[in-house]
Amino acid sequence: MKSRKVSFALFFGNRGFFPASLMKEAREELPRVLAKWGYDHLIMPEDATRYGAVETTDEGRVYARFLQENRGRYDGVILCLPNFGDETGAVAALKEAGTPILVQAYPDALDKLGPALRRDAFCGKFSIMDVFCQYNVPFTALKPHVVTPDSDAFKANVDAFAKICRVVNGMKNMTVGMIGARTSPFKTVRCDELTLQKQGISVETFDLSGIIAETKAIDPASEACAAKLKALHSAAQWDGVPAAAAENIAKLAVVIDKTIAAHRLDAIALRCWLELEEQLSISPCILMGLLNDAGIPAACETDIGSAVTMRALGLASEAAAGCLDWNNNYGSEEDKCILFHCSAMPPSMIVGKGKIEDHAILATALGPNRSFGPNTGRIAPTDFTFGNMLTAEGKVKFYLGEGAFTDDVIDSAFFGCAGVARIKNIEDVYLHIGRTGHRHHVSVTPGLHAAAIREAFTRYLGFDVTLPQES
């Protein structure tokens, strides 16, 4: 699910009485290490300003034009300070950058503190950040305060900054498709579309009856349906599943794919019962899991908040995201619980191949063989980031946290897809969810990304974020 390479526009701040050699070294070193780490870059021509850097307001305007001419070709700006740097020139250059900005400063060498070779970027970084705050220019600063580009510490900074850039740029002007009306009893997934729209997140709605009608009209012998059947069978075990059920899941997948493409949807939230079961004798779980693995978050039960959160998690991790229930305690273990769903979990997060089965819960209401589609299995052990979203008081509010899926055993009779999650201060997480009205759903993705997502959300997107594990 890797996205295209992240590209950075490179900015070099200068003070004229420092040696030109510092700019030359930095302009050579920074592009070299970024390429080594797999990132693209844009760099202003060296002859555009003195040393190809910015040390005056006029040179800042030159750099601003450079950014304007390359709008859309860079995901973020790395502001590099080989020396102290000029604050006003930096503001003129970057106040309209429109992307995240990472401030990096070179350290001084203890044997080069004389007037001819000292950098003073340590001090200059404070001044740049101070003036950016005065002008309301959002920026990112990471530890350590000063760092050489060709170092493991700076690579970690750049990797974190790339996550921030992916989340910020991917969440701006995103569109979520809500397929079907909210099931009446599920007031737990209600969401304020106007609040989302004010944050640049659009919700497009689609009548489920129209989707079902299109599904019934699909030719099962079509090339698209055959390709979808092949993908579905490659993703899971289908022993004992009626051919008609597999065919209907493939046909529904074709229709949803067409809807996503036609409306340029970044994520979907689907009404997943009972109409699909009653009219097509299927549940859509496995096709939603494949969408999640393809980088199109698909949330159950028209849960728009989970779909939006899954989008952010997937952008940060460059891996699939899934939607689960906070579902069961794990015996008396105080830092563990069982996360579960029936399941639209991405196959990439499941141990081996899951098995497509009749929906054990819905079968009690509809009878057997009416709801094939849940991908039954166990979630693979991994570190993970979790969170979810709600709208309240005109604000978009998230909680975020980190944990690990373990290899602890779950009863073999347990339905759907589940994993045992170990989460530090889990009781504080429960209290936060309950007291603030968050959903019973939780979105997850592999890896530890909470810090980068929080930075993207709070500094650049204006979302409220709580990390209840730290409370």
Buried (B, 14 or more C-beta within 10 A) or exposed (E): BEEEEBBBBBBBBBBEEBBEEBBBBBBEBBBEBBEEEEBBBBBBEBEBBBBBBBBBBEBBBBBBEBBEEEEEEBBBBBBBBBBBBBBBBBBBBBBEBBBBBBBBBBBBEEEEEEEEBBBBBBBBBEBBBEBBEEEEBBBBBBEEBBBBBEEEBBBEBBBBBBBBBBBBBBBBEBBBBBBBEBBEEBEBBBBBBEBBEBBEBBBBBBEBEEBBEBBEEBEBEEEBBBEBBEBBBEBBBBEEBBEBBBBBBBBBBBBBBBBBEEBEBBBBBBBBBBBBBEBBBBBBBBBBBBBBBBBBBBBBBBBBBBBBBBBBBBBBBBBBBBBBBBBBEBEEEEEBBBBBBBBBBBBBBBBEBBBBBBBBBBBEEBEEEBBBBBBBBBBBBBEBBBBBBBBEEEBBBBBBBBBBBBEBEBEEEBBBBBBBBBBEBBEBBBEBBEEEEBBBBBBBBBBBBBBBBBBBBBBBBEBBBBBBBEE
